[in-house]
């Protein structure tokens, strides 16, 4: 009795974890971070043998509202 119940709970848990692909979650959220600029800085740092840890990542320039 306990084994089938345990297997059913485990199967539901695995199915729930697999329902949302990670790449879709990552691309649908815009946090205002300038990822292109981060990539350029990280590539230059890697060529110099330096590793970058972002405490305050660069932000995208804000667009003026109204005009």
Secondary structure, DSSP 8 states (H G I E B T S, - for coil): -HHHHHHHHHHHHHHHHTSS-HHHHHHH---SB-HHHHHHHHHHHHHTT-----SS--B-----S--
